Amino acid sequence: MCKFCENIGIGFPDWNFLPEEDSDIVPSGIKIEIRKITDNNALVFTNSAGEYGAGALNINYCPICGRKLV
């Protein structure tokens, strides 16, 4: 088990990359997590500046260490 797959969250995360101090700055950031969505493990990701929106891929194994996700 690695740090990437040891804490699997539930549902879609609430990512907010907009800086609070200056709303004129373009939001940027990238995140990827393993989450449990409707009893399936999924790799949930977003992209920089929210250009395309979030996505999710169903997975059975951790992409970093290869551990089978239960």
The first five atom37 places (N, CA, C, CB, O) and aatype in JSON, in Angstrom:
{
  "aatype": [12, 4, 11, 13, 4, 6, 2, 9, 7, 9, 7, 13, 14, 3, 17, 2, 13, 10, 14, 6, 6, 3, 15, 3, 9, 19, 14, 15, 7, 9, 11, 9, 6, 9, 1, 11, 9, 16, 3, 2, 2, 0, 10, 19, 13, 16, 2, 15, 0, 7, 6, 18, 7, 0, 7, 0, 10, 2, 9, 2, 18, 4, 14, 9, 4, 7, 1, 11, 10, 19],
  "atom_mask": [
    [1, 1, 1, 1, 1],
    [1, 1, 1, 1, 1],
    [1, 1, 1, 1, 1],
    [1, 1, 1, 1, 1],
    [1, 1, 1, 1, 1],
    [1, 1, 1, 1, 1],
    [1, 1, 1, 1, 1],
    [1, 1, 1, 1, 1],
    [1, 1, 1, 0, 1],
    [1, 1, 1, 1, 1],
    [1, 1, 1, 0, 1],
    [1, 1, 1, 1, 1],
    [1, 1, 1, 1, 1],
    [1, 1, 1, 1, 1],
    [1, 1, 1, 1, 1],
    [1, 1, 1, 1, 1],
    [1, 1, 1, 1, 1],
    [1, 1, 1, 1, 1],
    [1, 1, 1, 1, 1],
    [1, 1, 1, 1, 1],
    [1, 1, 1, 1, 1],
    [1, 1, 1, 1, 1],
    [1, 1, 1, 1, 1],
    [1, 1, 1, 1, 1],
    [1, 1, 1, 1, 1],
    [1, 1, 1, 1, 1],
    [1, 1, 1, 1, 1],
    [1, 1, 1, 1, 1],
    [1, 1, 1, 0, 1],
    [1, 1, 1, 1, 1],
    [1, 1, 1, 1, 1],
    [1, 1, 1, 1, 1],
    [1, 1, 1, 1, 1],
    [1, 1, 1, 1, 1],
    [1, 1, 1, 1, 1],
    [1, 1, 1, 1, 1],
    [1, 1, 1, 1, 1],
    [1, 1, 1, 1, 1],
    [1, 1, 1, 1, 1],
    [1, 1, 1, 1, 1],
    [1, 1, 1, 1, 1],
    [1, 1, 1, 1, 1],
    [1, 1, 1, 1, 1],
    [1, 1, 1, 1, 1],
    [1, 1, 1, 1, 1],
    [1, 1, 1, 1, 1],
    [1, 1, 1, 1, 1],
    [1, 1, 1, 1, 1],
    [1, 1, 1, 1, 1],
    [1, 1, 1, 0, 1],
    [1, 1, 1, 1, 1],
    [1, 1, 1, 1, 1],
    [1, 1, 1, 0, 1],
    [1, 1, 1, 1, 1],
    [1, 1, 1, 0, 1],
    [1, 1, 1, 1, 1],
    [1, 1, 1, 1, 1],
    [1, 1, 1, 1, 1],
    [1, 1, 1, 1, 1],
    [1, 1, 1, 1, 1],
    [1, 1, 1, 1, 1],
    [1, 1, 1, 1, 1],
    [1, 1, 1, 1, 1],
    [1, 1, 1, 1, 1],
    [1, 1, 1, 1, 1],
    [1, 1, 1, 0, 1],
    [1, 1, 1, 1, 1],
    [1, 1, 1, 1, 1],
    [1, 1, 1, 1, 1],
    [1, 1, 1, 1, 1]
  ],
  "atom_positions": [
    [[0.86, -1.17, 0.0], [0.0, 0.0, 0.0], [0.91, 1.24, 0.0], [-0.98, 0.0, 1.24], [1.89, 1.3, 0.74]],
    [[0.56, 2.2, -0.83], [1.34, 3.44, -0.92], [0.51, 4.62, -0.4], [1.8, 3.69, -2.37], [-0.66, 4.45, -0.07]],
    [[1.11, 5.79, -0.33], [0.41, 6.98, 0.16], [-0.74, 7.37, -0.75], [1.38, 8.14, 0.29], [-1.7, 8.0, -0.3]],
    [[-0.65, 7.01, -2.03], [-1.7, 7.37, -2.99], [-2.99, 6.59, -2.73], [-1.21, 7.12, -4.42], [-4.08, 7.13, -2.9]],
    [[-2.88, 5.33, -2.31], [-4.09, 4.5, -2.17], [-4.46, 4.18, -0.73], [-3.9, 3.22, -2.92], [-5.41, 3.42, -0.51]],
    [[-3.76, 4.73, 0.26], [-4.08, 4.37, 1.64], [-5.33, 5.05, 2.18], [-2.92, 4.69, 2.53], [-5.98, 4.5, 3.06]],
    [[-5.69, 6.22, 1.68], [-6.89, 6.93, 2.15], [-7.83, 7.17, 0.98], [-6.51, 8.27, 2.82], [-7.78, 8.22, 0.34]],
    [[-8.67, 6.21, 0.7], [-9.61, 6.34, -0.42], [-10.84, 7.08, 0.07], [-10.0, 4.93, -0.99], [-11.49, 6.67, 1.03]],
    [[-11.17, 8.2, -0.59], [-12.32, 9.01, -0.22], [-13.6, 8.47, -0.82], [0.0, 0.0, 0.0], [-13.58, 7.49, -1.57]],
    [[-14.72, 9.1, -0.49], [-16.03, 8.68, -0.98], [-16.64, 9.83, -1.77], [-16.97, 8.25, 0.18], [-16.64, 10.97, -1.3]],
    [[-17.16, 9.55, -2.96], [-17.83, 10.55, -3.78], [-16.85, 11.48, -4.48], [0.0, 0.0, 0.0], [-15.64, 11.36, -4.32]],
    [[-17.4, 12.4, -5.25], [-16.57, 13.37, -5.96], [-16.03, 14.41, -4.99], [-17.36, 14.05, -7.1], [-16.78, 14.91, -4.15]],
    [[-14.75, 14.75, -5.09], [-14.18, 15.77, -4.21], [-14.65, 17.16, -4.59], [-12.65, 15.71, -4.23], [-15.09, 17.39, -5.72]],
    [[-14.55, 18.09, -3.66], [-14.91, 19.48, -3.91], [-13.62, 20.28, -4.02], [-15.84, 20.05, -2.78], [-13.12, 20.81, -3.03]],
    [[-13.09, 20.37, -5.24], [-11.84, 21.08, -5.46], [-12.14, 22.52, -5.83], [-11.0, 20.4, -6.56], [-12.98, 22.77, -6.69]],
    [[-11.47, 23.45, -5.19], [-11.64, 24.86, -5.5], [-10.24, 25.47, -5.64], [-12.48, 25.6, -4.39], [-9.52, 25.6, -4.65]],
    [[-9.86, 25.84, -6.86], [-8.53, 26.38, -7.11], [-8.53, 27.89, -7.23], [-7.97, 25.77, -8.37], [-7.48, 28.48, -7.5]],
    [[-9.67, 28.55, -7.05], [-9.74, 30.0, -7.19], [-9.14, 30.66, -5.95], [-11.21, 30.46, -7.4], [-9.6, 30.41, -4.83]],
    [[-8.13, 31.5, -6.12], [-7.55, 32.19, -4.96], [-8.57, 33.15, -4.35], [-6.28, 32.97, -5.37], [-9.25, 33.87, -5.07]],
    [[-8.68, 33.15, -3.03], [-9.67, 33.99, -2.36], [-9.3, 35.46, -2.37], [-9.85, 33.52, -0.93], [-10.18, 36.32, -2.36]],
    [[-8.0, 35.77, -2.38], [-7.58, 37.15, -2.26], [-7.73, 37.96, -3.54], [-6.17, 37.21, -1.8], [-7.88, 39.18, -3.48]],
    [[-7.7, 37.32, -4.7], [-7.79, 38.07, -5.96], [-8.59, 37.27, -6.97], [-6.37, 38.4, -6.52], [-8.08, 36.29, -7.52]],
    [[-9.81, 37.66, -7.21], [-10.67, 36.9, -8.12], [-10.32, 37.13, -9.59], [-12.11, 37.27, -7.89], [-10.88, 36.45, -10.45]],
    [[-9.4, 38.07, -9.89], [-8.98, 38.3, -11.28], [-7.96, 37.28, -11.76], [-8.42, 39.69, -11.42], [-7.72, 37.16, -12.96]],
    [[-7.35, 36.55, -10.84], [-6.35, 35.56, -11.21], [-7.06, 34.32, -11.75], [-5.44, 35.19, -9.99], [-8.06, 33.86, -11.19]],
    [[-6.52, 33.78, -12.85], [-7.09, 32.56, -13.43], [-6.8, 31.4, -12.48], [-6.51, 32.27, -14.86], [-5.66, 31.21, -12.07]],
    [[-7.81, 30.61, -12.13], [-7.58, 29.48, -11.23], [-6.71, 28.44, -11.91], [-8.91, 28.86, -10.78], [-6.86, 28.17, -13.1]],
    [[-5.81, 27.85, -11.16], [-4.99, 26.79, -11.72], [-4.72, 25.75, -10.65], [-3.66, 27.36, -12.29], [-4.67, 26.06, -9.46]],
    [[-4.55, 24.55, -11.08], [-4.27, 23.46, -10.18], [-4.6, 22.14, -10.84], [0.0, 0.0, 0.0], [-5.39, 22.09, -11.79]],
    [[-4.0, 21.1, -10.35], [-4.29, 19.77, -10.87], [-4.32, 18.82, -9.67], [-3.23, 19.32, -11.95], [-3.45, 18.89, -8.81]],
    [[-5.3, 17.96, -9.63], [-5.44, 17.01, -8.53], [-5.85, 15.67, -9.13], [-6.48, 17.5, -7.47], [-6.52, 15.61, -10.17]],
    [[-5.45, 14.61, -8.47], [-5.88, 13.27, -8.84], [-5.97, 12.45, -7.56], [-4.89, 12.6, -9.88], [-5.06, 12.49, -6.73]],
    [[-7.06, 11.72, -7.39], [-7.29, 10.93, -6.17], [-8.03, 9.65, -6.54], [-8.1, 11.74, -5.12], [-8.71, 9.57, -7.56]],
    [[-7.89, 8.65, -5.68], [-8.71, 7.45, -5.79], [-9.91, 7.67, -4.88], [-7.92, 6.14, -5.39], [-9.75, 7.97, -3.7]],
    [[-11.12, 7.52, -5.42], [-12.36, 7.73, -4.67], [-13.29, 6.54, -4.9], [-13.05, 9.06, -5.08], [-13.22, 5.89, -5.95]],
    [[-14.14, 6.27, -3.95], [-15.16, 5.23, -4.09], [-16.45, 5.91, -4.51], [-15.35, 4.4, -2.76], [-17.01, 6.71, -3.76]],
    [[-16.93, 5.58, -5.71], [-18.14, 6.18, -6.27], [-19.09, 5.05, -6.64], [-17.82, 7.1, -7.51], [-18.75, 4.2, -7.47]],
    [[-20.25, 5.04, -6.05], [-21.27, 3.98, -6.24], [-20.66, 2.59, -6.15], [-21.97, 4.16, -7.6], [-20.84, 1.76, -7.04]],
    [[-19.93, 2.34, -5.07], [-19.28, 1.06, -4.77], [-18.24, 0.63, -5.8], [-20.31, -0.01, -4.66], [-17.89, -0.55, -5.85]],
    [[-17.74, 1.56, -6.61], [-16.66, 1.28, -7.55], [-15.5, 2.21, -7.23], [-17.13, 1.45, -9.03], [-15.7, 3.38, -6.92]],
    [[-14.29, 1.68, -7.32], [-13.11, 2.52, -7.14], [-12.85, 3.26, -8.45], [-11.86, 1.68, -6.72], [-12.9, 2.66, -9.52]],
    [[-12.58, 4.55, -8.35], [-12.37, 5.36, -9.54], [-11.18, 6.29, -9.32], [-13.63, 6.17, -9.88], [-10.94, 6.77, -8.21]],
    [[-10.46, 6.54, -10.39], [-9.41, 7.53, -10.41], [-10.06, 8.83, -10.85], [-8.22, 7.12, -11.36], [-10.44, 8.97, -12.01]],
    [[-10.2, 9.79, -9.93], [-10.89, 11.05, -10.2], [-9.84, 12.13, -10.39], [-11.89, 11.43, -9.04], [-8.91, 12.24, -9.59]],
    [[-9.99, 12.92, -11.44], [-8.97, 13.92, -11.75], [-9.6, 15.2, -12.26], [-7.98, 13.38, -12.77], [-10.74, 15.22, -12.73]],
    [[-8.84, 16.27, -12.17], [-9.22, 17.55, -12.75], [-8.01, 18.08, -13.5], [-9.7, 18.55, -11.65], [-6.93, 17.49, -13.45]],
    [[-8.19, 19.19, -14.19], [-7.07, 19.75, -14.93], [-6.82, 21.18, -14.5], [-7.34, 19.69, -16.44], [-7.56, 21.73, -13.69]],
    [[-5.79, 21.77, -15.03], [-5.43, 23.13, -14.69], [-6.44, 24.11, -15.25], [-4.04, 23.46, -15.21], [-6.87, 23.98, -16.4]],
    [[-6.82, 25.08, -14.46], [-7.71, 26.19, -14.85], [-9.13, 25.76, -15.16], [-7.14, 26.9, -16.03], [-9.9, 26.57, -15.67]],
    [[-9.49, 24.54, -14.9], [-10.86, 24.09, -15.11], [-11.31, 24.18, -16.56], [0.0, 0.0, 0.0], [-12.49, 24.39, -16.82]],
    [[-10.39, 24.01, -17.51], [-10.73, 24.16, -18.92], [-11.65, 23.06, -19.42], [-9.47, 24.18, -19.74], [-12.5, 23.31, -20.27]],
    [[-11.49, 21.85, -18.91], [-12.26, 20.73, -19.42], [-13.15, 20.07, -18.39], [-11.34, 19.72, -19.98], [-14.0, 19.26, -18.75]],
    [[-13.0, 20.39, -17.13], [-13.81, 19.76, -16.1], [-13.17, 18.5, -15.56], [0.0, 0.0, 0.0], [-12.13, 18.06, -16.05]],
    [[-13.81, 17.93, -14.58], [-13.28, 16.73, -13.93], [-13.65, 15.49, -14.71], [-13.8, 16.62, -12.49], [-14.56, 15.51, -15.53]],
    [[-12.93, 14.42, -14.46], [-13.21, 13.14, -15.09], [-13.0, 12.02, -14.09], [0.0, 0.0, 0.0], [-12.44, 12.24, -13.02]],
    [[-13.43, 10.83, -14.45], [-13.26, 9.68, -13.57], [-13.11, 8.42, -14.41], [-14.45, 9.54, -12.59], [-13.78, 8.26, -15.43]],
    [[-12.23, 7.53, -13.98], [-12.02, 6.24, -14.63], [-12.16, 5.15, -13.57], [-10.62, 6.18, -15.33], [-11.55, 5.26, -12.51]],
    [[-12.94, 4.12, -13.83], [-13.04, 3.0, -12.91], [-11.74, 2.21, -12.95], [-14.26, 2.09, -13.25], [-11.22, 1.91, -14.03]],
    [[-11.22, 1.87, -11.77], [-9.97, 1.12, -11.68], [-10.12, -0.01, -10.67], [-8.79, 2.04, -11.29], [-10.96, 0.07, -9.77]],
    [[-9.32, -1.06, -10.82], [-9.31, -2.18, -9.88], [-8.01, -2.25, -9.08], [-9.52, -3.48, -10.62], [-7.96, -2.88, -8.03]],
    [[-6.95, -1.6, -9.59], [-5.64, -1.65, -8.96], [-5.09, -0.23, -8.82], [-4.68, -2.54, -9.77], [-5.4, 0.64, -9.64]],
    [[-4.29, -0.01, -7.8], [-3.63, 1.29, -7.62], [-2.63, 1.48, -8.76], [-2.91, 1.37, -6.22], [-1.82, 0.6, -9.02]],
    [[-2.67, 2.63, -9.45], [-1.74, 2.85, -10.55], [-0.29, 3.08, -10.09], [-2.19, 4.04, -11.37], [0.62, 3.02, -10.92]],
    [[-0.07, 3.32, -8.81], [1.28, 3.56, -8.31], [1.93, 2.27, -7.81], [1.25, 4.59, -7.18], [3.03, 1.92, -8.25]],
    [[1.27, 1.55, -6.89], [1.89, 0.37, -6.28], [1.32, -0.96, -6.79], [1.74, 0.43, -4.79], [1.9, -2.01, -6.52]],
    [[0.21, -0.94, -7.5], [-0.36, -2.16, -8.05], [-1.24, -2.95, -7.1], [0.0, 0.0, 0.0], [-1.68, -4.05, -7.44]],
    [[-1.52, -2.41, -5.91], [-2.36, -3.12, -4.94], [-3.78, -3.24, -5.46], [-2.35, -2.39, -3.58], [-4.33, -2.29, -6.02]],
    [[-4.4, -4.42, -5.27], [-5.8, -4.61, -5.66], [-6.67, -3.81, -4.7], [-6.2, -6.12, -5.64], [-6.56, -3.95, -3.49]],
    [[-7.54, -2.97, -5.26], [-8.44, -2.14, -4.45], [-9.71, -2.93, -4.17], [-8.77, -0.8, -5.17], [-10.31, -3.48, -5.09]],
    [[-10.11, -2.99, -2.92], [-11.26, -3.8, -2.53], [-12.48, -2.94, -2.38], [-10.99, -4.54, -1.23], [-13.55, -3.44, -2.05]]
  ]
}
